[in-house]
Amino acid sequence: MEILKYPIGKFEASKNITTEQIDDWIKTLEDFTSELETCV
């Protein structure tokens, strides 16, 4: 049953998060909201 969880398997947080990763995540969220507004 564990395999069927979304997104895939059990969540494992990264121990070393870089500012580059954070910038990438922020950009992903910004792009998503823009695309969502376009669809709605």
Secondary structure, 3 states (H helix, E strand, C coil): CHHHCCCCCCCCCCCCCCHHHHHHHHHHHHHHHHHHHHHC
